[in-house]
Amino acid sequence: MRGFYIGRFQPYHNGHHRMVEEIAAEVDELVLGIGSAGDSHARRNPFTAGERIMMVTKSVADFDVVTYAVPIEDLDRNSVWVSHVQSMSPTFDVAYSNNPLVIQLFHEAGVEVRQSPMFNRDVLEGTELRERMISGGDWKSLVPPPVVDVIDEIGGIERIQRVSDSDTNSEAGRDATSDPE
């Protein structure tokens, strides 16, 4: 049986890792959808799809399940989102999610959905991790070691601090293509 689990993985953290570990006990193969694949270099989405694929692939390498990491770009039409996901992924038998909208969309499309318990959600949450990265707090203990390696390799902390600074201090009407002061 092949399962599907989607997340933005900004970054992939121990909560995701624990969820994948639980799912791996139920399936033979797992498709990991890298959501919002087109978004990067912003406070909410600092990492590229390729960087997140590295984080996920290296982190799950020791699990006893075949995995496929697949980038899934956003589609602003919920009624066709499941068919979009299916067109970008290997076929799957069951989807895993705790997101009410994702659950509803898969149900409407006739796809079985299973929910899993969330793990330490008050701390293991992307926003919390990104805030810790920005402020210089402890984030490394909340992600698998391969994620630390990827973030170090790509200069991820410097990036999120820089884009967060520009996001909060930018002048109205300026964008990434404007000349710097």
C-alpha positions, 0 to 999 in steps of 0.5 A: 500500500502507498500512502501520501502525506503533504506538508510545507516542511518549512522546515521539516521538524521532529513532529513531521518526522514522528508522523512519517515514522507512524505512517511508515508502520502502516504503508509499504511506500510513502509519497511526501508532498512538498507543499507550496513548492513555488514559495521560498525566500520569505519569512513564512516560506524561507526554503526552496522546494529543492532544499526541503526535498533534501531535508526530507529525503536525508531525514527519512533515509533510515526508515524502512519504507520506500519514499518519494518526495514530490514538489506540489505547487499551490493551486488556488482552486480547492475544488480541483486541488486533489486532482492536481496533487494526483497528477503530480504524484505517484498513485496512492491508496490513502492520504494522511493529514490533520488539516481539516481542509485537506481532509475535506478535499480528499473525502470529496474526491473519494480518497481515504484519509487517516489522521495521526496524533500530533506530537508536541504541537505547541513547540513542534510547529513551523512558525515556532521554529522559524521564530527561533531561527530569526531570534537566534534561539534553540531550533536545532533540538527540534529538527532531525540532524540532517535538517541542521546539516542542510540548513547550515549548508545553504546558509538558511539561518542568515537567509531567514534573518535577512528576509525577515528583516526586509519583510518587516522593515521594507518601504511600501511598494518596494519589492525584490527587484527594487534597487537597494538603498 
